């Protein structure tokens, strides 16, 4: 079942990485922010389904950061990038 969901999981992770880079560059669009929030929400659920609790916690943190009506502060860019990288590592180590 993991193999079936892996491409979608990786796509959502990539979207979160792109959004984090956009925040760091102070170029996050509202569409990117909404997509990142949705991706983080879905990723939190699917990672939890596969027992990746740490990934769920990190994805929920991203969801919270992207759910605000205003974009995340660019000063948080490094933290967002770090979380997205941690999520990628969690997914890659699960393979």
Secondary structure as GFF3:
##gff-version 3
##sequence-region A 1 95
A	DSSP	alpha_helix	2	24	.	.	.	ID=ss1
A	DSSP	alpha_helix	30	49	.	.	.	ID=ss2
A	DSSP	alpha_helix	53	66	.	.	.	ID=ss3
A	DSSP	three_ten_helix	74	76	.	.	.	ID=ss4
A	DSSP	alpha_helix	77	94	.	.	.	ID=ss5
###
